Amino acid sequence: MEPHKEGAGAGVVFVTSEGEVLPYSFILTQNCSNNMAEYQALIFGLEIAVDTKQRHLKVYGDSQLVINQLLGLYEVKKPELLSYHNYAKRLMGWLGDVELEHLPRKDNKQADALTKLASILSMTDKEARIPICKSWIIPPIFSDDEDDTFQEEENHVMEVFEIEEEDWRQPLVDYLKYGKLPSDPRWRTDIRRRATRFIL
């Protein structure tokens, strides 16, 4: 993770059984603790594995706390981490065979390089940002009062000009730009899911 004032950059690297390396980088749009950001990075990787129907997965993470909590060696004491922990465990259950191992950052240079790249992208001006392959900007996974999830999908750049009051894009813009969600829980879940397709 690479924290900064506008959020945190993170990197996830997949290595297939054939030795193919598939790097992903992304940027969290909300300031959060390092542990929350570490959980989101892990969840992002697990969601990709679920989406690509992986059945055997070895996970190497640089957060000793997160890895040991998921292994059951550490207790989850902070309430704000519980939703992330439970969702990660649920994803691991869907995958079936998942091994977890702590890998210090000094031994995880490729993921660390992706983290720095994501951080640099997030600090550029919005108007000048150039999308790169396999890079995402994602909103927070959970809000303070709900335990819902989102599914990562292919992104599209959304250009926003003047928007009518009833325009379907307005709730997406409000969420991506200001973190605002509708009061109706059904709409909140829908906006979270759809927002992952766009970069603002």
PAZAPA-4460 file (N, C-alpha, C; in steps of 0.05 Angstrom, whole numbers, plus 32768, in hexadecimal, padded with zeros to 4 digits):
% residues 200
    n_x    n_y    n_z   ca_x   ca_y   ca_z    c_x    c_y    c_z   seq   type   mol
   8011   7FE8   8000   8000   8000   8000   8011   8019   8000     1      M     A
   8007   802E   7FF2   8016   8047   7FF2   8002   805D   7FF9     2      E     A
   7FFF   8065   8013   7FEB   8078   801B   7FF3   8094   8013     3      P     A
   7FDF   80A6   800E   7FE4   80C2   800A   7FCA   80D0   800F     4      H     A
   7FC9   80EB   800B   7FB3   80FA   8014   7F99   80F5   8004     5      K     A
   7F9B   80EB   7FEC   7F83   80E6   7FDC   7F7B   80C9   7FDC     6      E     A
   7F87   80B8   7FEC   7F80   809C   7FED   7F99   808B   7FEF     7      G     A
   7F97   8072   7FE6   7FAD   8060   7FE7   7FB0   8051   7FCD     8      A     A
   7FC8   804D   7FC4   7FCD   803D   7FAD   7FD4   8020   7FB5     9      G     A
   7FCD   800D   7FA5   7FD3   7FF1   7FAD   7FD9   7FE1   7F94    10      A     A
   7FE8   7FCB   7F98   7FEE   7FBA   7F82   7FE8   7F9D   7F88    11      G     A
   7FDE   7F8E   7F74   7FD9   7F72   7F77   7FE5   7F64   7F5F    12      V     A
   7FF4   7F4F   7F64   8002   7F40   7F4E   7FF9   7F23   7F4F    13      V     A
   7FEE   7F1A   7F38   7FE7   7EFD   7F35   7FFE   7EEF   7F26    14      F     A
   8005   7ED8   7F2F   8019   7EC7   7F20   800B   7EAD   7F1B    15      V     A
   8007   7EA6   7F01   7FF9   7E8D   7EFA   800B   7E75   7EFE    16      T     A
   7FFF   7E5D   7EFD   800F   7E45   7EFF   8023   7E42   7EE8    17      S     A
   801E   7E50   7ED2   8030   7E4F   7EBB   8046   7E65   7EBD    18      E     A
   8045   7E75   7ED3   8059   7E89   7ED7   8052   7EA4   7ECB    19      G     A
   803A   7EA7   7EC0   8032   7EC1   7EB5   802C   7ED5   7ECB    20      E     A
   8036   7EED   7EC8   8033   7F02   7EDD   801D   7F15   7ED4    21      V     A
   8009   7F19   7EE5   7FF3   7F2B   7EDE   7FF1   7F41   7EF4    22      L     A
   7FFC   7F58   7EEF   7FFC   7F6D   7F03   7FE3   7F7F   7F02    23      P     A
   7FD9   7F87   7F19   7FC2   7F9A   7F1B   7FCA   7FAF   7F2E    24      Y     A
   7FC1   7FC8   7F29   7FC5   7FDD   7F3C   7FAA   7FEC   7F3F    25      S     A
   7FA6   7FF7   7F56   7F8D   8006   7F5A   7F91   801C   7F70    26      F     A
   7F7E   802E   7F71   7F7F   8044   7F83   7F65   8045   7F94    27      I     A
   7F68   8047   7FAE   7F50   804A   7FBF   7F4A   8068   7FC0    28      L     A
   7F30   806E   7FBD   7F28   808A   7FBC   7F23   8097   7FD7    29      T     A
   7F24   8087   7FEC   7F1E   8092   8007   7F36   808D   8019    30      Q     A
   7F3D   80A1   8029   7F51   809C   803D   7F48   8087   8051    31      N     A
   7F5A   8075   8058   7F53   8060   806B   7F6D   8057   8079    32      C     A
   7F6A   8047   808D   7F82   803D   809B   7F92   802A   8089    33      S     A
   7FAB   8025   8090   7FBB   8013   8080   7FAF   7FF7   8080    34      N     A
   7FA5   7FEF   8097   7F99   7FD4   8099   7F81   7FD1   8088    35      N     A
   7F70   7FE5   8087   7F58   7FE4   8076   7F61   7FE3   8058    36      M     A
   7F75   7FF3   8051   7F7F   7FF3   8036   7F8B   7FD8   802F    37      A     A
   7F99   7FCB   8042   7FA4   7FB0   803D   7F8E   7F9C   8038    38      E     A
   7F79   7F9E   8048   7F62   7F8C   8044   7F55   7F90   8028    39      Y     A
   7F53   7FA9   8020   7F46   7FAF   8006   7F58   7FA4   7FEF    40      Q     A
   7F72   7FA6   7FF2   7F84   7F9B   7FDE   7F80   7F7D   7FDB    41      A     A
   7F7F   7F70   7FF2   7F7B   7F53   7FF2   7F60   7F4B   7FE6    42      L     A
   7F4B   7F5A   7FEE   7F30   7F55   7FE4   7F2F   7F59   7FC6    43      I     A
   7F3C   7F6E   7FBC   7F3D   7F73   7F9F   7F49   7F5B   7F91    44      F     A
   7F5F   7F50   7F9B   7F6B   7F39   7F8F   7F5A   7F20   7F90    45      G     A
   7F4D   7F1C   7FA7   7F3B   7F05   7FAA   7F23   7F07   7F97    46      L     A
   7F19   7F1F   7F93   7F02   7F23   7F81   7F0A   7F1C   7F64    47      E     A
   7F22   7F24   7F5C   7F2C   7F1D   7F42   7F2E   7EFF   7F3F    48      I     A
   7F38   7EF1   7F54   7F3A   7ED4   7F53   7F1F   7EC7   7F51    49      A     A
   7F0B   7ED2   7F60   7EF0   7EC7   7F5E   7EE5   7ECB   7F43    50      V     A
   7EE8   7EE3   7F38   7EDD   7EEA   7F1E   7EE9   7ED9   7F08    51      D     A
   7F02   7ED1   7F0B   7F10   7EC0   7EF6   7F0E   7EA2   7EFD    52      T     A
   7EFE   7E9C   7F12   7EF7   7E80   7F19   7F10   7E70   7F21    53      K     A
   7F21   7E7C   7F30   7F38   7E6D   7F3B   7F2F   7E5B   7F51    54      Q     A
   7F3C   7E44   7F53   7F35   7E31   7F68   7F4C   7E2B   7F7C    55      R     A
   7F64   7E32   7F74   7F7B   7E2E   7F85   7F8B   7E48   7F85    56      H     A
   7F8F   7E53   7F9C   7F9C   7E6E   7F9D   7FAF   7E6F   7FB5    57      L     A
   7FC7   7E79   7FB0   7FDA   7E7F   7FC5   7FDC   7E9D   7FC7    58      K     A
   7FD7   7EA8   7FDF   7FD7   7EC4   7FE3   7FEF   7ECC   7FF4    59      V     A
   7FFF   7EDF   7FEA   8016   7EEA   7FF9   8010   7F07   7FFE    60      Y     A
   800D   7F0E   8018   8006   7F2A   801F   801C   7F36   8031    61      G     A
   8020   7F50   802E   8035   7F5D   803E   802B   7F67   8059    62      D     A
   8011   7F63   805F   8007   7F6B   8079   8005   7F53   808B    63      S     A
   8016   7F52   809F   8016   7F3B   80B2   7FFB   7F3A   80C1    64      Q     A
   7FF0   7F52   80C8   7FD7   7F53   80D7   7FC1   7F46   80C7    65      L     A
   7FBD   7F4F   80AE   7FA7   7F45   809D   7FA9   7F27   8098    66      V     A
   7FC1   7F1E   8091   7FC5   7F02   808B   7FBF   7EF1   80A4    67      I     A
   7FC9   7EF9   80BB   7FC5   7EE9   80D3   7FA9   7EEB   80DE    68      N     A
   7F9B   7F01   80D9   7F7E   7F02   80E0   7F6E   7EEE   80CF    69      Q     A
   7F75   7EED   80B5   7F66   7EDA   80A4   7F6E   7EBD   80AA    70      L     A
   7F85   7EB8   80B4   7F8E   7E9D   80BC   7F82   7E95   80D7    71      L     A
   7F77   7EA9   80E5   7F6C   7EA3   80FF   7F80   7EA5   8115    72      G     A
   7F98   7EAE   810F   7FAD   7EB1   8124   7FAA   7ECA   8134    73      L     A
   7F9F   7EDF   8128   7F9A   7EF8   8135   7F7C   7EFD   8137    74      Y     A
   7F73   7F0A   814C   7F57   7F11   814F   7F53   7F2C   8141    75      E     A
   7F3B   7F2F   8134   7F34   7F49   8128   7F28   7F5A   813E    76      V     A
   7F38   7F6D   8148   7F2F   7F7D   815F   7F22   7F97   8157    77      K     A
   7F29   7FA1   8140   7F1E   7FBB   8137   7F05   7FB7   8127    78      K     A
   7EEE   7FC3   8130   7ED5   7FBF   8123   7ED5   7FC6   8105    79      P     A
   7EE5   7FDB   80FE   7EE5   7FE4   80E2   7EF2   7FD0   80D0    80      E     A
   7F01   7FBD   80DA   7F0D   7FA8   80C9   7EFC   7F90   80C6    81      L     A
   7EE7   7F8D   80D7   7ED8   7F74   80D7   7EC9   7F6F   80BD    82      L     A
   7EBE   7F84   80B1   7EAF   7F80   8097   7EC3   7F76   8082    83      S     A
   7EDA   7F82   8081   7EEE   7F7A   806D   7EF7   7F5D   8072    84      Y     A
   7EFC   7F56   808B   7F04   7F3B   8092   7EEF   7F27   808A    85      H     A
   7ED6   7F2C   8091   7EC0   7F19   808B   7EBD   7F16   806D    86      N     A
   7EBF   7F2C   805E   7EBC   7F2A   8041   7ED3   7F1B   8034    87      Y     A
   7EEB   7F1F   803E   7F02   7F11   8033   7EFF   7EF3   8039    88      A     A
   7EF6   7EEC   8051   7EF2   7ED0   8057   7EDC   7EC3   8045    89      K     A
   7EC8   7ED3   803F   7EB3   7EC9   802D   7EBE   7EC4   8011    90      R     A
   7ECE   7ED6   8007   7EDA   7ED2   7FED   7EEC   7EBA   7FED    91      L     A
   7EFB   7EB6   8002   7F0D   7E9F   8004   7EFC   7E85   8004    92      M     A
   7EE5   7E86   8011   7ED3   7E6F   8011   7EC9   7E68   7FF5    93      G     A
   7EC3   7E7D   7FE5   7EBB   7E78   7FC9   7ED1   7E6C   7FB8    94      W     A
   7EEA   7E74   7FBE   7F00   7E6A   7FAF   7F07   7E4D   7FB6    95      L     A
   7F03   7E46   7FCE   7F09   7E2A   7FD6   7F24   7E27   7FE3    96      G     A
   7F38   7E22   7FD2   7F53   7E1C   7FDC   7F64   7E35   7FDB    97      D     A
   7F67   7E42   7FF2   7F77   7E5B   7FF4   7F8C   7E58   800A    98      V     A
   7FA5   7E5D   8003   7FBB   7E5D   8016   7FC4   7E7A   801A    99      E     A
   7FC9   7E81   8033   7FD1   7E9C   803A   7FED   7E9C   8047   100      L     A
   7FFE   7EAF   803E   8019   7EB1   8049   8022   7ECE   804B   101      E     A
   802E   7ED6   8061   8038   7EF1   8064   8052   7EF3   8055   102      H     A
   8054   7F08   8044   806C   7F0D   8034   8074   7F2A   8038   103      L     A
   8089   7F30   8047   8091   7F4C   804C   8095   7F5B   8032   104      P     A
   8090   7F75   8033   8091   7F86   801B   80AC   7F84   800D   105      R     A
   80C2   7F82   801C   80DC   7F81   8010   80DF   7F68   7FFE   106      K     A
   80CF   7F54   8003   80D0   7F3C   7FF3   80BA   7F3C   7FDD   107      D     A
   80AB   7F52   7FDB   8094   7F53   7FC9   8097   7F6C   7FB7   108      N     A
   80AD   7F6D   7FA9   80B4   7F86   7F9B   80A1   7F8D   7F84   109      K     A
   8096   7F79   7F76   8085   7F7F   7F5F   806B   7F8C   7F68   110      Q     A
   805E   7F81   7F7D   8046   7F8D   7F87   804B   7FA9   7F92   111      A     A
   8062   7FAD   7F9F   8069   7FC7   7FAA   806D   7FDB   7F94   112      D     A
   8078   7FD3   7F7D   807B   7FE5   7F66   8060   7FEE   7F5B   113      A     A
   804D   7FDB   7F5A   8032   7FE2   7F51   8025   7FF5   7F64   114      L     A
   8029   7FF2   7F7E   801F   8004   7F92   8028   8020   7F8D   115      T     A
   8042   8024   7F89   804D   803E   7F84   8041   804A   7F6A   116      K     A
   803E   803A   7F55   8032   8043   7F3C   8016   804D   7F41   117      L     A
   8006   803E   7F4F   7FEA   8046   7F55   7FEA   8060   7F65   118      A     A
   7FFC   8064   7F77   7FFD   807C   7F87   8004   8094   7F76   119      S     A
   8017   8091   7F63   801E   80A7   7F51   8007   80AF   7F40   120      I     A
   7FF8   809B   7F35   7FE1   80A1   7F25   7FCC   80B1   7F34   121      L     A
   7FC8   80AA   7F4D   7FB3   80B7   7F5D   7FBA   80D4   7F63   122      S     A
   7FD3   80DB   7F62   7FDC   80F6   7F6A   7FDD   8109   7F52   123      M     A
   7FD8   80FF   7F39   7FD8   8110   7F22   7FBD   811E   7F20   124      T     A
   7FBD   8134   7F12   7FA4   8143   7F0E   7F90   8131   7F00   125      D     A
   7F76   8133   7F08   7F61   8123   7EFB   7F60   8127   7EDD   126      K     A
   7F63   8140   7ED5   7F61   8146   7EB8   7F78   8139   7EA8   127      E     A
   7F8F   8135   7EB5   7FA7   812C   7EA7   7FAC   810E   7EAB   128      A     A
   7F9B   8100   7EBB   7F9F   80E4   7EC1   7F9C   80D3   7EA8   129      R     A
   7FAF   80C2   7EA3   7FAF   80B0   7E8C   7FAB   8094   7E96   130      I     A
   7F94   8087   7E8E   7F90   806C   7E97   7FA5   8059   7E8D   131      P     A
   7FAD   8046   7E9E   7FC0   8031   7E95   7FB2   8016   7E97   132      I     A
   7FBD   8003   7E8A   7FB2   7FE8   7E8A   7FB2   7FDD   7EA6   133      C     A
   7F9B   7FD1   7EAE   7F99   7FC3   7EC7   7F9D   7FD6   7EDF   134      K     A
   7F91   7FEE   7EDD   7F92   8001   7EF3   7F75   8009   7EF9   135      S     A
   7F6D   800A   7F12   7F52   8011   7F1A   7F53   8027   7F2F   136      W     A
   7F3D   8036   7F2F   7F38   8048   7F45   7F1E   803F   7F51   137      I     A
   7F1E   8036   7F6A   7F07   802A   7F76   7EFE   8038   7F8F   138      I     A
   7EE4   803A   7F93   7ED9   8046   7FAC   7EDD   8033   7FC3   139      P     A
   7ED8   803C   7FDC   7EDA   802B   7FF3   7EC7   8013   7FF1   140      P     A
   7ED0   7FFC   7FFC   7EC0   7FE4   7FFA   7EA8   7FE5   800C   141      I     A
   7EAC   7FEF   8024   7E96   7FF0   8038   7E93   800C   8043   142      F     A
   7E7A   8013   8049   7E75   802C   8057   7E73   8025   8075   143      S     A
   7E6F   803A   8085   7E6F   8035   80A2   7E57   8026   80AC   144      D     A
   7E41   8027   809C   7E28   801C   80A7   7E1D   8005   8096   145      D     A
   7E2E   7FF9   8085   7E24   7FE2   8075   7E3A   7FD0   806E   146      E     A
   7E33   7FB7   8069   7E47   7FA2   8062   7E40   7F96   8047   147      D     A
   7E40   7FA7   8033   7E3A   7F9E   8018   7E54   7F9B   8008   148      D     A
   7E53   7F90   7FF0   7E6A   7F8A   7FE1   7E67   7F94   7FC5   149      T     A
   7E7E   7F96   7FB7   7E7C   7F9D   7F9B   7E8C   7F89   7F8A   150      F     A
   7E86   7F88   7F71   7E94   7F76   7F5F   7EA3   7F86   7F4B   151      Q     A
   7EBD   7F82   7F49   7ECE   7F91   7F37   7EC8   7F89   7F1A   152      E     A
   7EC3   7F9D   7F09   7EBE   7F97   7EED   7ECF   7FA9   7EDC   153      E     A
   7ECF   7FA5   7EC2   7EDF   7FB5   7EB0   7ED7   7FD2   7EB2   154      E     A
   7EEB   7FE4   7EB3   7EE6   8000   7EB7   7EE1   800F   7E9D   155      N     A
   7ED3   8024   7E9F   7ECF   8037   7E88   7ED3   8053   7E93   156      H     A
   7EE0   8064   7E84   7EE3   807F   7E8C   7EC9   808E   7E87   157      V     A
   7EC0   809D   7E9B   7EA7   80AC   7E99   7EAD   80C9   7E99   158      M     A
   7EA7   80D8   7E83   7EAB   80F4   7E82   7E91   8102   7E8B   159      E     A
   7E93   8115   7E9D   7E7B   8121   7EA8   7E7A   813F   7EA0   160      V     A
   7E64   8147   7E95   7E60   8163   7E8E   7E49   816D   7E9F   161      F     A
   7E37   817C   7E95   7E1F   8184   7EA4   7E0C   816D   7EA4   162      E     A
   7E02   8166   7EBC   7DF0   814F   7EBF   7DD5   8158   7EC9   163      I     A
   7DC0   814F   7EBC   7DA5   8156   7EC5   7DA0   8149   7EE0   164      E     A
   7D8D   8154   7EEF   7D88   814B   7F0A   7D81   812D   7F0B   165      E     A
   7D72   8123   7EF7   7D69   8107   7EF7   7D7C   80F5   7EE7   166      E     A
   7D93   80FF   7EDE   7DA5   80EF   7ECF   7DAF   80D7   7EDF   167      D     A
   7DAF   80C0   7ED2   7DB7   80A7   7EE0   7DD4   80A8   7EEA   168      W     A
   7DE4   80BA   7EDD   7E01   80BC   7EE5   7E05   80CB   7EFF   169      R     A
   7DF2   80DC   7F07   7DF7   80ED   7F1E   7DFD   80DE   7F37   170      Q     A
   7DEE   80C9   7F3E   7DF5   80BA   7F57   7E11   80AE   7F55   171      P     A
   7E1A   80A6   7F3D   7E35   809B   7F3A   7E4A   80B0   7F3F   172      L     A
   7E45   80C8   7F33   7E57   80DE   7F37   7E59   80E6   7F55   173      V     A
   7E42   80E8   7F62   7E41   80EF   7F7E   7E51   80DC   7F8F   174      D     A
   7E4F   80C2   7F88   7E5E   80AE   7F97   7E7C   80AF   7F92   175      Y     A
   7E83   80AF   7F78   7E9F   80AF   7F71   7EAE   80C8   7F7A   176      L     A
   7EA0   80DF   7F79   7EAD   80F8   7F7F   7EAC   8100   7F9C   177      K     A
   7E94   80FA   7FA9   7E90   8104   7FC4   7E8C   80ED   7FD8   178      Y     A
   7E89   80D4   7FCF   7E84   80BE   7FE1   7E67   80BD   7FEB   179      G     A
   7E55   80CC   7FDD   7E39   80CD   7FE5   7E2A   80B5   7FDA   180      K     A
   7E18   80A9   7FEA   7E08   8093   7FE1   7DEA   809A   7FE6   181      L     A
   7DD8   808F   7FD5   7DBB   8093   7FDA   7DB3   8088   7FF5   182      P     A
   7D9C   8091   7FFF   7D93   8088   8019   7D87   806C   8018   183      S     A
   7D7B   8065   8000   7D6F   804B   7FFD   7D85   8035   7FFB   184      D     A
   7D85   8022   800E   7D9A   800D   800E   7D9D   7FFE   7FF4   185      P     A
   7D87   7FFA   7FE6   7D88   7FEC   7FCC   7D98   7FFC   7FB7   186      R     A
   7D93   8016   7FB7   7DA2   8027   7FA5   7DBF   8029   7FAD   187      W     A
   7DC4   8029   7FC7   7DE0   802B   7FD0   7DF1   8014   7FC6   188      R     A
   7DE6   7FFC   7FC8   7DF4   7FE4   7FBE   7DF8   7FE6   7FA0   189      T     A
   7DE3   7FEE   7F91   7DE5   7FF0   7F74   7DF9   8004   7F6B   190      D     A
   7DFA   801B   7F78   7E0D   8030   7F71   7E2A   8027   7F76   191      I     A
   7E2E   801A   7F8D   7E49   800F   7F93   7E52   7FFC   7F7D   192      R     A
   7E40   7FEA   7F75   7E47   7FD6   7F61   7E4D   7FE3   7F46   193      R     A
   7E3C   7FF6   7F3E   7E40   8002   7F23   7E57   8015   7F23   194      R     A
   7E5E   8022   7F3A   7E73   8036   7F3A   7E8E   802A   7F34   195      A     A
   7E92   8010   7F38   7EAC   8004   7F33   7EB2   8002   7F16   196      T     A
   7E9F   8008   7F04   7EA3   8008   7EE7   7EAE   8022   7EDC   197      R     A
   7EB0   8036   7EED   7EB7   8051   7EE3   7ECF   805D   7EF1   198      F     A
   7EDD   806E   7EE3   7EF1   807F   7EEE   7EE8   809C   7EEA   199      I     A
   7EE8   80AC   7EFF   7EDF   80C7   7EFD   7EF7   80DA   7EFF   200      L     A
***
